[in-house]
Amino acid sequence: MNRIYIFIALLLFILTMSSSSYSHDEFPKLEGPYMGQKPPGMVAEPFALGIISKEGWELEGVFAPGMKEFYFTTNRKSATVIGFRQQNNVWKKYIEFPRSGEIVFSQDGKRMYMAKGYKDRIGDGWSERKSLGPMIDRKDWHIMRLSASTKGTYVFDEATREGDGVLRYSRLINGEREEPKPLNKAINAGKWTAHPFIAPDESYLIWDSEVEGGFGGSDLFISYRQKDGSWGPAINMGDKVNSDKEDFYASVTPDGKYILFNRGMDDKGNIDIYWVDAQIIETLKPQ
């Protein structure tokens, strides 16, 4: 799948969101952990095939801290986020709302980051989306994902139609947020560099990029925090994760056990959610 096709389509979703509801799909009874799915091994496989991952676009699968909520984005009517909640061991759809940025949760599960904005948990639901402020919410930045560590460090992308977007970070220093800065050239080396996920303890960073010599149009990469606080080299996550298609939008489940990501399947735009054992993070780490 052409990388520019994915970006333009996603950008159009953001710009043309509709309040149309997503109520025509019926989901089977799902019981047990991980939406009732058998966990994968060290080779990536589809998540909830035929239930969540099916024809069309299923994007950005993510569990909330506590592992009792699961969210994903579909485009079957408009760019819509669908949320499930586990109650009495059974998963039921409980919420839907227009997509306005890829969802990443704060470590306590009380905040839902959505690109330049966020929602706060209120009782059994969520607040209206609020801006992260002028330092982040800039008109000249097309942010698709913003990820936050436990320390409050933001890492986010800046997508462009030309494919030269970069990843930036912004730390909290003495309670004040610093001006965002680009990450190092090893991380920002490819084209379409986007969708970062920073570990809660900032020990690693995962993102996707199109780099010469990779497996497909875009691959997932990982960098590990060095002893001096810098980020190490960009490491391709290998053929157990990446494919000859587009592999992107990775995140790690809050329990640290699995990596969820997207894979583009064909030129018709079918994209599914995949998952793989997060032990691969340790196996790739330089000794």
Helices and strands as residue ranges (DSSP letters): H 3-15, E 30-31, G 34-36, E 45-46, E 58-63, E 69-74, E 80-87, E 90-98, E 103-105, E 111-114, E 117-122, E 125-126, E 130-131, E 146-148, E 154-157, E 167-170, E 172-173, E 176-177, E 181-182, E 191-198, E 204-210, E 219-224, E 235-236, E 247-252, E 258-264, E 271-277, H 280-284
